[in-house]
Amino acid sequence: MVGLSVAIGRFIEALFWAILRVAGTVATAVFAGALVLVVAAVLIRRWRRKRRGGR
């Protein structure tokens, strides 16, 4: 019975770490995507200002 309890505990622990790892990966991807969008918006604004004559 103790062996089963240890196995279940290890399974839960592995599941917990897997969930945290996926959450970290998703958070990193979302952050990187947001950063790319912000940089693209800034570059597009600068490019449009240059084309309009520097206003």
C-alpha positions in Angstrom: 0.0 0.0 0.0 2.9 2.3 0.8 4.4 1.7 -2.6 1.1 2.7 -4.3 1.0 5.9 -2.2 4.6 6.8 -3.2 3.8 6.1 -6.9 0.7 8.3 -6.8 2.7 11.0 -5.0 5.4 10.9 -7.7 2.8 11.0 -10.4 1.1 14.0 -8.9 4.5 15.7 -8.5 5.5 15.0 -12.1 2.1 16.3 -13.3 2.6 19.5 -11.3 6.0 20.1 -12.7 4.8 19.4 -16.2 2.0 21.9 -15.8 4.4 24.5 -14.5 6.7 23.9 -17.4 4.0 24.3 -20.0 2.7 27.4 -18.2 6.2 28.9 -18.3 6.6 28.1 -22.0 3.2 29.6 -22.8 3.9 32.7 -20.7 7.3 33.2 -22.5 5.6 32.8 -25.9 2.9 35.3 -25.0 5.5 37.8 -23.7 7.7 37.4 -26.7 4.7 37.9 -29.0 3.6 41.0 -27.2 7.2 42.4 -27.4 7.3 41.7 -31.2 4.0 43.5 -31.6 5.1 46.6 -29.7 8.4 46.8 -31.6 6.5 46.4 -34.9 4.1 49.2 -33.9 6.9 51.5 -33.0 8.8 50.8 -36.3 5.6 51.3 -38.4 5.0 54.6 -36.7 8.5 55.8 -37.4 8.3 54.6 -41.0 5.0 56.4 -41.5 6.4 59.6 -40.0 9.4 59.5 -42.3 7.2 59.0 -45.4 4.9 62.0 -44.5 7.7 64.4 -44.3 8.9 64.3 -40.7 5.8 65.6 -38.9 
